[in-house]
Amino acid sequence: MADDSNDSKSRRVPSGRMSRFGQFGRLAGGVAGGMMAEGARRLASGERPALRDMMLTPGNVARVADRLSHLRGAAMKLGQMISMDSGDMLPPELTEIMARLRQNAHRMPPQQLQKLLAEQWGKDWRKRFTRFGATPIAAASIGQVHRAVAPDGRGLAIKVQYPGVRESIDSDVDNVAALLRISNLLPPELDIAPLLAEAKNQLREEADYVREGEYLTLFGNLLADSPDYIIPVLDDEFTTDQVLAMSFVEGKAIETLVEAPQETRDTVMRLLFGLVLREIFEFGVIQSDPNFANYRYQPETGKLVLLDFGATRQVDAEIANDYKRLIMAAFEEDRDAVRKLALAAGFVSETAVKRHRDRIDNMIDIILGELNRPGLFDFSDRRFVGALSKQGMDVAADKQAWHIPPTDLLFVQRKISGMALLASRLKARIDVRAMVSDYLDIELRKAKEPG
């Protein structure tokens, strides 16, 4: 049996609770040392350094990114969750950390992989394959993916969860939150406890590979009538709670479409936005992780390959209705209605509206202007983002106005924002208004049908 081995980028995953805690301790110590050195340097230059400036030095940024990538698991995943489409709003130093965390993680060394798979499949597991590629074809925050061939010739993608990930979720999330707190990037008045609780719950679900396998099958059934999408087929023989096996599907990274013809890029983004509309308004279930690695493209067929359903969650009917009402008010260019609906849904807080009504109205006007432009929406034109960010940052400067929307709403919006970011990267041009109008018209007509 062939065994492709290359461990030049491997790094053992700390699996025990104490060993992971020690990694955070070393990170804190390294950051503190970097802060003292930076503080001494600035004092010697006659400056009075702020805590934030001493914390966010290039050296400390590198330390945080490297250590979280080493830990993988919830520590790395939480950083990825923060990063999606927030580059326009986060401080540049934090943006750099998050950008590094979106890259592939180190992979497990062969000995650690062998031990884990022996625990899951038995010590003679290699005999169950004609070929098992020891070098992963992808390594991310919670697991790494290997390509394999079963004796009957079927090609498989095997996702193996890093050891200790599930057991360390709570402590990892708490430790990352503590790092954000001591960095002075979050105001102490902001209550992030509900968000942290939901992040822990989400990560526990993502670490449940049996659950992910069920959603993989569900989406395969939901999209069975849609030939433009390909969903891998769950392989029950090799799937456990820490190993997810599925059919291997060829495809190129979605980012490679940057150089594709405009028509191809536009078509792909229409398919992805159309899928989001179906998820929210038809399926009532959404794959909420917009990580670009979850989407691949087949140039020869023009089809999209959809991967990774660990972050799938139900969409509450009331949230779907909130989006419908907001979109319809926006299409009618009714600023007051949009503001009231955004407040009721939880997008903004009552305090923010009371203290910053003019800025919020300006932000709404910018969005309405963009949404109601006739014809194709050019996602490569990000000029409006600067004006929107300025208004948003002015509101954010008032700590009393800080607000975290309901978590269910956050995860849906995260998917929408992630698709907009991908469309921007691909410089796609789509008639968004027509797509949404057609879909909402279908939904409204369905609602009026008897029975």
N, C-alpha and C positions, 0 to 999 in steps of 0.2 A: 504494500500500500504506500502510495506517495505521501510524503510528510514534509511540506514546505516549512522550513524553519528559518527565522531571521529575527533575532531578539535585540537588534541594535537600538530599537526604540522602546523596549519593554521596561517596565518599572513595577515592582511588586505593589499590589494594592494593600494598604494597611487595613486589616479586616477586623481586628479586635477593638473593642470600645476604648481600652486604655491606650492602644497604639495610635488610634485616630486622635484621641485627646492630646497625646504627646505631640502629634504633628501640629495641632493648633497652638500648643504651648510654644513650640519652636518658632512658629510663624509670628506669634505675638512678641516673642523675645527678639527675633530678627527685626521686626518692624520698630520695636522700641529702641533698639540699637541704632537703626537708621534715623529715627526721629532725633535722638540725642546728638548724633553726628551732624545732622542738618541744622539743628538748633544752635550748636556750638559754632558752626560755620557762619550762620547768619548773625549771631551775636558778635562774632569777631569782625564782621563787616559793618557793625554799627546798626544793624536792623533789630526790630522787635518782632520776631517771627510769631505768626498765629499757629495754633495747634494744627489746623487743617493743612497749612502749607508744609509743616514738618512731617505730617503723616503721608501726604500724597506726593512724595518724591519719586522720580523714575525708579530708583532702587527698590522702594517699598512696593510700588505698583508691580514690578517684576516678581518680588517675593510672594505677594498675595496670589497673583495669577498662577505662578508655578506650583505653589503649595496646594491650591484648590484643584488644579489639574491632576496633581499627584493623588489626592484623596479620592477623586472621582465622586461617584455617588451623589448624595443630596447636596454636598458642598458645591460641586461643580454645576449641578443641575439648577440650583437656585440662582447662581450667577447667570446662567443662560436664560432663565425665565425673566430676570430683571432686564436683560439686555435687548430683547427683541423690540426693534423700532423705537428705542428710547434714546438713541444717539443724539437726537436734536435737543433733548431735555436734560440729560445727565451731565455732570461736570466732566470735562475731557479726560481727566485722570481715571475716573471710574469707568468711563466709556472704553478706555484702553484695556482695563482689566477684563471687562465683559467681552470685548472683541477677541481677546486671547482665549477666553473660555469657550468661544464658539468653535474653536479649532478642535481637531481630533485630540482625544486624550492619549496618554501613554497606554500601551497594552500590557496585559499580564505577561510575566515571563512564562516560558513553557512549563516549568515545574508546577507553578501555581495553577495553570490551566489544567494540567494533567490531574492534579489532586481533586480539583473541583468536579471535573467530568467523571472521574472514577466514583465520586460520591453520588452523582446523579444517575449514572448509567451502569455502574459496576466496573470492576478493575479491568475487565477484558473488553471495554467499550470500543476499542479500535477495530476489533474483528467485525463489528456491525457495519463498517463502511468499506467501500472499495477505495475511497480517497477521502482524506480529511485534511484540509489546508490548515496547518498550525499557525500560519501568519494570518491575522484577521484582515478582512477586506475593509473593515470599519471599526473604529474604537471611539466610543462616546462617553457620556457621563455615567450611565447605569450599567452598560454592558458593551461587549464587543461581538462582532459578527464574523463567523467563519463560513467558508464555502465547503460543501461536502457532497459526496456522491454515494448513494445507497447501493447495495448489491443488485437491485433491480434496474439500476441506471437512472433513477430519478435524481435530479439535481436539487440540492437543499441549501438554504441559508440558515445557519444555526446561530441564534443570538444567546450568548452566555453572560449571565449576570455576574458582576464583580462580587467577590466574597465580602460579606459584612455590610453590604449596602443597605439592606432592609433593616438590619438591627441598629444602624447608626443614623437613621433619618432624623429622629427627634434631636439628638445632640448636635448633629451637623448643622441643621437649620438654626438652632439656638446659637451656635458658635459663629455662623456667618452673620446673623443678626447682631451679635455683640460686636463683630468687627465693623459693621456699618455704623453702629452707635458710637464707638470710640473714635471713628474717623471723623465724626462731627458732620457727616453727610446727611443725616436725618435729624430733624428737630426732636428734642426729647418730648415735646408735647404731643407728637403724632403717635397714636395708638395703633401699632402694627400687629398686635396680638391676634386679631381675627385673620389677618392675611397670613401670618406664620402658621396658624392652626390649619388653614386651608392648604397651604403649601405642603405641610407634613402629610395631610390626607391625600393630596394629589400624588405625592411621591410614593406613598405606600401603594397606591393603586398602580402606578407605573412599574413598581417593583414586583407586581403580581402578574407573572407571565401567563398563568392560566386565564386570568381575566382578559389580558390583552389578546390571547388567542380567540376568545369568544367574540371580542369586538372585531377582530380580523375577519372572522367568518361572517359576522353581521354585515359589515360593510361590503363584503363580497356579494352577499345576497341583495343588499340595497342597490348596488350598482350593477347588478347582473344584466339589466336592460340598457346599460350605457357602455357601448363598445369603445368609447374614447379612454376609458380608465381600465387599468389592470391592477388587481389585488392579488397578492400571493395567497396560496392555499395552505391552510394550517396542516401540519403533519403531526398527527396524534402520537405516532409511534415514538418519537424522540422528544416530545414536549413534556416538561416538568414545571414545577413552580419557579425554577431558576434557569431553565433552558427553554427557549422558544424556537421550534423548528417549523419551517415553512418552505414552500417551493421557491427555488431561486429564479428570479426574473431579471433578465438583462435590462440595462438602462444606463444612460449617462447622467451625470450630476446636472441638476437643473440650471446651475450657474453657467454651464457651458453654452447655454443658449444666448449669452450676451452677444456673441458674434453671429448668431443665426439671422436669417432674413427677418425683416420687420413683421411680415405676415405670420411667420412661425411664432415669434414672440407674442404677438397679439392673440393668436389662437390659443396658445398655452394658457395665458392669463385669463382669457374668457372662460376656459374650461375650469380653472381653479376658482374664479369668482362665482361661476355657476354652481360649483360644488358647495361653496360656502352658503349660498342662498338655499340650496336644497337641505343642507345640514340644519340650518336654523329654522326654516319655515316649513319644511316637508318631513324630514327624518326625525326631528326633535332630538338629535344626538350629533355631537360635533367632535371631531378630532382636533383638540384645542392647541396642539403644539405646532406652530408654523415654522419650525426649524427647517431650513432649506434642504437638509440632508434627507428629509422625509419624502422628497419628491424627486423622481427621476424621469427621464424622457427617452423614448425610443425613436430615433430619427427615421429608421426604416419604416415604421408603422404610423408615426405621428401620435402615438398613444402616451398617456401619462401613467407612470407606475407610482402607486401610493403605498408608503411604508410607515411602520411604527404607529400602532394604535393604542399605545400605553396611556396616553393622555386623553383618551376619549371620555366624554362626560355627557350627561343628559342636558338638554336645553329646556329650561322651564318655559311653559307656554306663555307665562306672563312676560318673560324677557323677550320672547319672539314678538309678542304684541306691542311691547314698548318700542322695539325697533321699527315695527310697521308704522306706528303712530308718529314716531320721530321723522321717519323718511317722508311720510306723506305731508307732514307740516313743513319739512324742508323744501319739498317740491312746490309747495304753495307759497314758499318764501315768507312764511309767517314767523318772524323772529320771536315774538312774544310766546307763541305756542311752543316753539322749539325750546326756549328757555324753561318754560314751565314743565314740559315733558322731560327734559334733561334733569331737572331738579327732582321730579317725582321718581324717575327711574334710578337716581343715585349717581349720575355722571358728575354732578357738581353738588356742593353743599349749600345749605341755606345761608350760612355765614359768608361764603364766597360771593353769592349773589347779592347779598345786602351790602357788603363792603366794597365790591368791585363790579357793580352792575355795568358800568360803561365798558370796562375791559372785556367782560364776558360777552356783552352784546357785540363788541367789535369782533371777537373771535367767531361768534355765530355768523356775523355778516360775511366774514372771510370764507367760512365753510359753505354758506349758502351761495355765495358768488361762484365758487369753484364747482359745486355740485350742479348748478343750473346753467353752466356754460353749454351752449348748443354743440352738438357733434361729439367727436372723440375727446376723451380726457387723456392728456399726455402726462403719464406718470413720471417722465423724466424732468418735467418742469416743476421744480421744487421751490420756486420763488415765493409762493404763498406760505411755505413752511416757516421761513424766517420771521414773517410778520406774525404768524400764529404763535410761534415760540416766544417772541418778545412779549406778547400779551400774557401768555401763560406763565412765563418766568416772573413777570411783574406781580401776578396774583400769587404765585408760589413764594415770593419773597415775604408775604404776610403769613407767618406761621399759624395764625388763627384760622386761616382759610384752607389749610392743608386738609385733605380729605381722601379717604380710600373708598372707592365704590364697592358695592356688594361683590363678593368674590365670584359668584356665578356670572355676573355681568363682566367682570374683569377677564375671565377666561375666554368668553365669546369675543370680547373686544380685542383680546390679544391675537386671536386667529385673524380677525379682520385686519388689524394693523400689520400683522406679519405678511399677509398677502399684498397689502399696499406697498410694503417695503420691497418685497420680491418684484412687484410690478415696476417699481422705481429702478431697481437694479437692472431689469431687463429692458427698461425704457419702452414699456408697452404703451399702446394707445388703444383705448377701449371706450365704447359708448356706455359708460356705467349707468347713466340715467335711464337709457333705453332698457338695459338688462334688468335693472331693479323695477322699473315701471311695468315691464311685461310680466315679471314674476309676481309682483304684488297684485296686478290685475287678475292673474290666474287665481291667486289665493282668494281675492275678494269675490270672484265669480263662484269659486267653490263654496265659499261661506253662504252664498245666497241660494245655492241649489237646494231643493227640498229633500228631506230625508237625510 
